[in-house]
Amino acid sequence: MDQRAASDAVHRARSGKLTFEALTEVTAGLLQHLGIDRYAMYVQDYGAPIGWRLALQDPDRITAIITQNGNAYEEGFVKPFWDGVFAYAAAPGPETEAPMRGALTAEITRWQYVNGVADPSLVSPDNWVHDQALLDRPGNDEIQLRLFRDYPTNVDLYPQVHQYFRDSQVPLLAVWGAGDEIFGPDGATAFSQDLPHAEIHLLESGHFALESHLDTITEHIRTFLTGALA
């Protein structure tokens, strides 16, 4: 991210306008700054709705998509995590906010890394320690709460995203931690509804599947892109 884009992101956060649409604007600005006008993209978690927005803005720029636990279908939402998010977004207040603040604690940050992983010893503790240090920065809790409140705007876009998939038939690889209790495996298989040729792999891992299955996912990506971009 260049200095101006970073400054814009900070300004949006401080002004209360940090949304997924604003994050997309920052990302689009960075791509423009770098002179990147066609690309394959790798999306995961919060990166997915930003990627979908970029694709909707200019479908011809996207040559292929790799999604690793990056959701685009309501089938992917796992209870009770998302019940809490949507309840908070619909009616922000002390009762609905408390579970969302709980999601920013060290316990839940660690859980996101090791839950669903067949061999948790493969996941370095450096990951959740570093993440928590960033989450604990002054004022960051309010930024994360704003994004929770904005998340339903991503779901509102799903019909357009699905139409984009049907129209473009963009090559798509889903490499998914099947044990993820945020975005479950049904979110991976759902891509075949609109992209019948999507390549889908469910792995014995969780939300951050790269941490335990880097070599496996790398090989899937290498094979996929070789064919998709041939």
C-alpha positions in Angstrom: 0.0 0.0 0.0 1.5 3.4 -0.9 1.6 6.3 1.5 -1.5 8.1 0.1 -3.6 4.9 0.1 -2.6 4.2 3.7 -3.4 7.8 4.7 -6.8 7.5 3.0 -7.6 4.3 4.9 -6.7 5.8 8.2 -8.8 8.9 7.4 -11.8 6.6 6.6 -11.3 4.7 9.9 -11.2 7.9 11.9 -14.2 9.5 10.2 -16.3 6.4 10.7 -16.4 5.6 7.0 -14.3 2.4 7.0 -16.4 0.0 5.0 -15.8 -2.9 2.6 -16.5 -0.5 -0.2 -13.9 1.9 1.1 -11.4 -0.9 1.4 -12.1 -1.8 -2.2 -11.4 1.7 -3.3 -8.1 1.6 -1.5 -7.2 -1.7 -3.2 -8.3 -0.5 -6.6 -6.2 2.6 -6.1 -3.2 0.5 -5.3 -3.6 -1.6 -8.4 -3.8 1.5 -10.5 -0.7 2.9 -8.8 1.2 -0.3 -9.6 -0.1 -0.3 -13.2 -1.8 -3.7 -12.8 -4.8 -4.0 -15.2 -5.2 -7.8 -15.5 -4.6 -10.3 -12.8 -5.5 -13.6 -11.1 -6.6 -13.0 -7.5 -6.3 -15.0 -4.3 -9.0 -14.2 -1.8 -9.5 -15.3 1.8 -12.0 -14.2 4.5 -12.4 -10.4 4.4 -10.4 -10.3 1.2 -13.2 -12.1 -0.6 -15.8 -9.4 -0.6 -13.2 -6.9 -1.7 -12.2 -9.2 -4.6 -15.9 -9.7 -5.6 -16.3 -5.9 -5.7 -13.2 -5.5 -7.9 -14.6 -8.2 -10.3 -18.0 -6.5 -10.5 -16.3 -3.2 -11.3 -14.4 -4.6 -14.2 -14.9 -8.3 -14.9 -12.5 -8.4 -17.9 -9.5 -7.7 -15.6 -9.9 -10.9 -13.7 -8.1 -13.9 -15.3 -8.7 -16.4 -12.6 -9.8 -16.7 -8.9 -8.3 -18.7 -6.1 -10.5 -18.7 -3.0 -9.2 -20.1 0.3 -12.1 -20.0 2.7 -13.3 -16.8 1.0 -17.0 -16.9 1.0 -19.5 -15.9 -1.8 -22.6 -17.9 -0.7 -24.9 -17.9 2.2 -24.3 -21.7 2.5 -20.9 -20.9 3.8 -22.0 -19.1 6.9 -21.5 -21.3 10.1 -23.6 -20.7 13.1 -23.3 -19.4 15.8 -20.5 -17.1 14.7 -22.5 -15.4 11.9 -25.7 -15.2 13.9 -23.9 -12.9 16.3 -22.5 -10.8 13.5 -25.8 -10.3 11.8 -27.6 -9.6 15.1 -25.1 -6.9 15.9 -25.3 -5.4 12.4 -29.1 -5.3 12.6 -29.3 -3.9 16.1 -26.0 -2.5 17.4 -26.1 -2.1 21.2 -24.4 -3.3 24.4 -26.0 -6.8 24.3 -25.2 -7.5 20.6 -21.8 -5.8 20.8 -20.4 -7.9 23.6 -20.1 -11.1 21.6 -18.3 -9.2 18.8 -15.8 -7.8 21.2 -15.3 -11.3 22.4 -14.3 -12.2 18.9 -11.4 -9.8 19.2 -9.8 -11.6 22.2 -6.6 -13.7 22.2 -8.6 -16.8 22.9 -10.7 -16.5 19.7 -7.7 -15.3 17.6 -5.9 -18.5 18.5 -9.1 -20.5 17.9 -9.3 -19.2 14.4 -5.8 -20.6 13.6 -6.0 -24.0 15.2 -9.7 -25.0 15.2 -10.4 -27.7 12.6 -6.7 -28.3 11.9 -5.9 -32.1 11.9 -2.5 -31.4 13.3 -2.4 -28.1 15.3 1.3 -28.5 15.9 1.9 -27.4 12.3 0.6 -23.9 13.1 3.1 -21.5 14.5 2.0 -19.6 17.6 3.7 -16.6 16.1 0.6 -16.2 13.9 -2.0 -15.5 16.6 0.5 -13.6 18.9 1.3 -11.2 16.0 -2.4 -10.9 15.0 -3.4 -10.2 18.5 -0.8 -7.5 18.9 -2.3 -5.8 15.9 -5.8 -6.2 17.0 -4.9 -4.7 20.4 -3.7 -1.4 18.9 -5.6 1.6 20.4 -8.8 2.3 18.5 -8.6 -0.9 16.4 -11.5 -2.4 18.2 -13.8 0.3 16.9 -12.5 -0.3 13.4 -13.3 -4.0 13.6 -16.7 -3.3 15.0 -17.5 -1.0 12.1 -16.5 -3.8 9.7 -18.8 -6.2 11.5 -21.7 -3.8 11.2 -20.9 -3.4 7.5 -20.6 -7.1 6.7 -24.3 -7.5 5.5 -23.5 -5.2 2.5 -21.3 -8.1 1.2 -24.2 -10.5 1.4 -26.4 -8.0 -0.4 -24.0 -8.3 -3.4 -24.1 -12.0 -3.6 -26.8 -12.2 -6.4 -24.6 -9.9 -8.5 -21.5 -11.9 -7.7 -23.3 -15.1 -8.7 -24.4 -13.5 -12.0 -20.8 -12.5 -12.6 -19.8 -16.1 -12.2 -22.5 -17.3 -14.6 -21.7 -14.7 -17.2 -17.9 -14.9 -17.1 -17.3 -18.6 -16.2 -14.1 -17.3 -14.7 -11.7 -20.2 -13.8 -12.0 -20.7 -10.1 -10.1 -22.9 -7.6 -11.5 -23.3 -4.1 -9.0 -24.7 -1.6 -10.8 -24.9 1.7 -10.1 -25.8 5.2 -13.1 -28.2 5.8 -12.9 -27.8 9.6 -13.5 -24.0 9.4 -16.3 -23.0 11.7 -16.5 -19.5 10.3 -16.8 -20.3 6.6 -17.8 -24.0 6.3 -17.1 -26.4 3.5 -20.6 -25.8 2.0 -19.3 -22.4 1.0 -16.7 -24.1 -1.1 -19.0 -26.6 -2.9 -21.5 -23.8 -3.5 -19.3 -22.3 -6.2 -20.2 -25.2 -8.5 -23.8 -23.9 -8.6 -22.7 -21.1 -10.9 -19.3 -22.3 -12.0 -19.8 -26.0 -12.9 -16.1 -26.3 -13.9 -14.8 -24.9 -10.6 -12.0 -27.0 -9.1 -12.8 -27.6 -5.4 -10.5 -29.2 -2.8 -11.5 -29.7 0.9 -8.5 -30.0 3.2 -8.2 -31.3 6.8 -7.5 -27.8 8.0 -9.3 -24.8 9.3 -9.9 -21.1 8.6 -6.2 -20.3 7.8 -5.5 -23.5 5.8 -2.2 -22.2 4.4 -0.6 -22.5 7.9 -0.9 -26.3 7.9 -1.2 -27.1 4.2 1.0 -24.7 2.4 2.7 -27.2 0.2 -0.6 -28.9 -0.8 -2.3 -25.6 -1.6 0.7 -24.4 -3.5 0.7 -27.4 -5.7 -3.0 -27.0 -6.4 -2.5 -23.4 -7.3 0.4 -24.2 -9.6 -1.5 -26.8 -11.5 -4.7 -24.7 -11.6 -3.0 -21.6 -12.9 -1.0 -23.5 -15.5 -4.2 -24.7 -17.0 -6.3 -21.6 -16.4 -3.8 -19.2 -18.0 -2.6 -21.4 -20.8 
